[in-house]
Amino acid sequence: MKQWWERKKSKTRKRRKKQEDYTIGDFILDILVWIPEFIIFPFRILYWLFRGLGRWIGDIFDAI
């Protein structure tokens, strides 16, 4: 039973080591995910900025 347990532990340790490697596929997937974010992010910031300013100006005129 002890030999079986030792073999099982060594297999899971090898599996964990293999899963921690950062591969080319992981890198390409990260790039494909981040490219749209870099393109959309500035437009999103401008949208929220103008929306916030519009509400702020609207609130000023509502108070008058």
C-alpha positions as CSV (number, residue, x, y, z in Angstrom):
1,M,0.0,0.0,0.0
2,K,2.9,2.4,0.8
3,Q,4.5,1.9,-2.6
4,W,1.1,2.6,-4.3
5,W,0.8,5.7,-2.3
6,E,4.3,6.9,-3.2
7,R,3.7,6.3,-6.9
8,K,0.4,8.2,-6.7
9,K,2.0,11.2,-4.9
10,S,4.8,11.3,-7.4
11,K,2.4,11.3,-10.4
12,T,0.3,14.2,-8.9
13,R,3.5,16.2,-8.2
14,K,4.6,15.8,-11.8
15,R,1.2,16.8,-13.0
16,R,1.2,19.9,-10.9
17,K,4.6,20.9,-12.2
18,K,3.5,20.5,-15.8
19,Q,0.4,22.6,-15.2
20,E,2.3,25.5,-13.8
21,D,4.3,26.1,-17.0
22,Y,3.4,29.2,-19.1
23,T,3.2,28.0,-22.7
24,I,3.2,29.8,-26.0
25,G,-0.5,29.0,-26.3
26,D,-1.2,30.7,-23.0
27,F,0.7,33.8,-24.2
28,I,-1.2,33.9,-27.5
29,L,-4.5,33.6,-25.7
30,D,-3.6,36.4,-23.3
31,I,-2.7,38.6,-26.2
32,L,-6.0,37.8,-28.0
33,V,-7.9,38.7,-24.8
34,W,-6.0,41.9,-24.1
35,I,-6.0,43.5,-27.6
36,P,-9.8,44.2,-27.6
37,E,-9.5,45.6,-24.0
38,F,-6.8,48.1,-25.1
39,I,-8.9,49.2,-28.1
40,I,-12.2,49.6,-26.2
41,F,-10.8,51.0,-22.9
42,P,-10.2,54.6,-24.0
43,F,-13.7,54.8,-25.6
44,R,-15.2,53.4,-22.4
45,I,-13.4,56.0,-20.3
46,L,-14.6,58.8,-22.6
47,Y,-18.2,57.5,-22.4
48,W,-18.3,57.4,-18.6
49,L,-16.5,60.8,-18.4
50,F,-19.1,62.5,-20.7
51,R,-22.0,60.7,-19.1
52,G,-20.8,61.9,-15.6
53,L,-20.3,65.4,-16.8
54,G,-23.7,65.5,-18.5
55,R,-25.4,64.3,-15.3
56,W,-23.5,66.8,-13.2
57,I,-24.4,69.7,-15.5
58,G,-28.0,68.4,-15.6
59,D,-28.2,68.4,-11.8
60,I,-26.9,72.0,-11.7
61,F,-29.6,73.2,-14.1
62,D,-32.3,71.2,-12.2
63,A,-31.3,73.0,-9.0
64,I,-31.7,76.4,-10.5
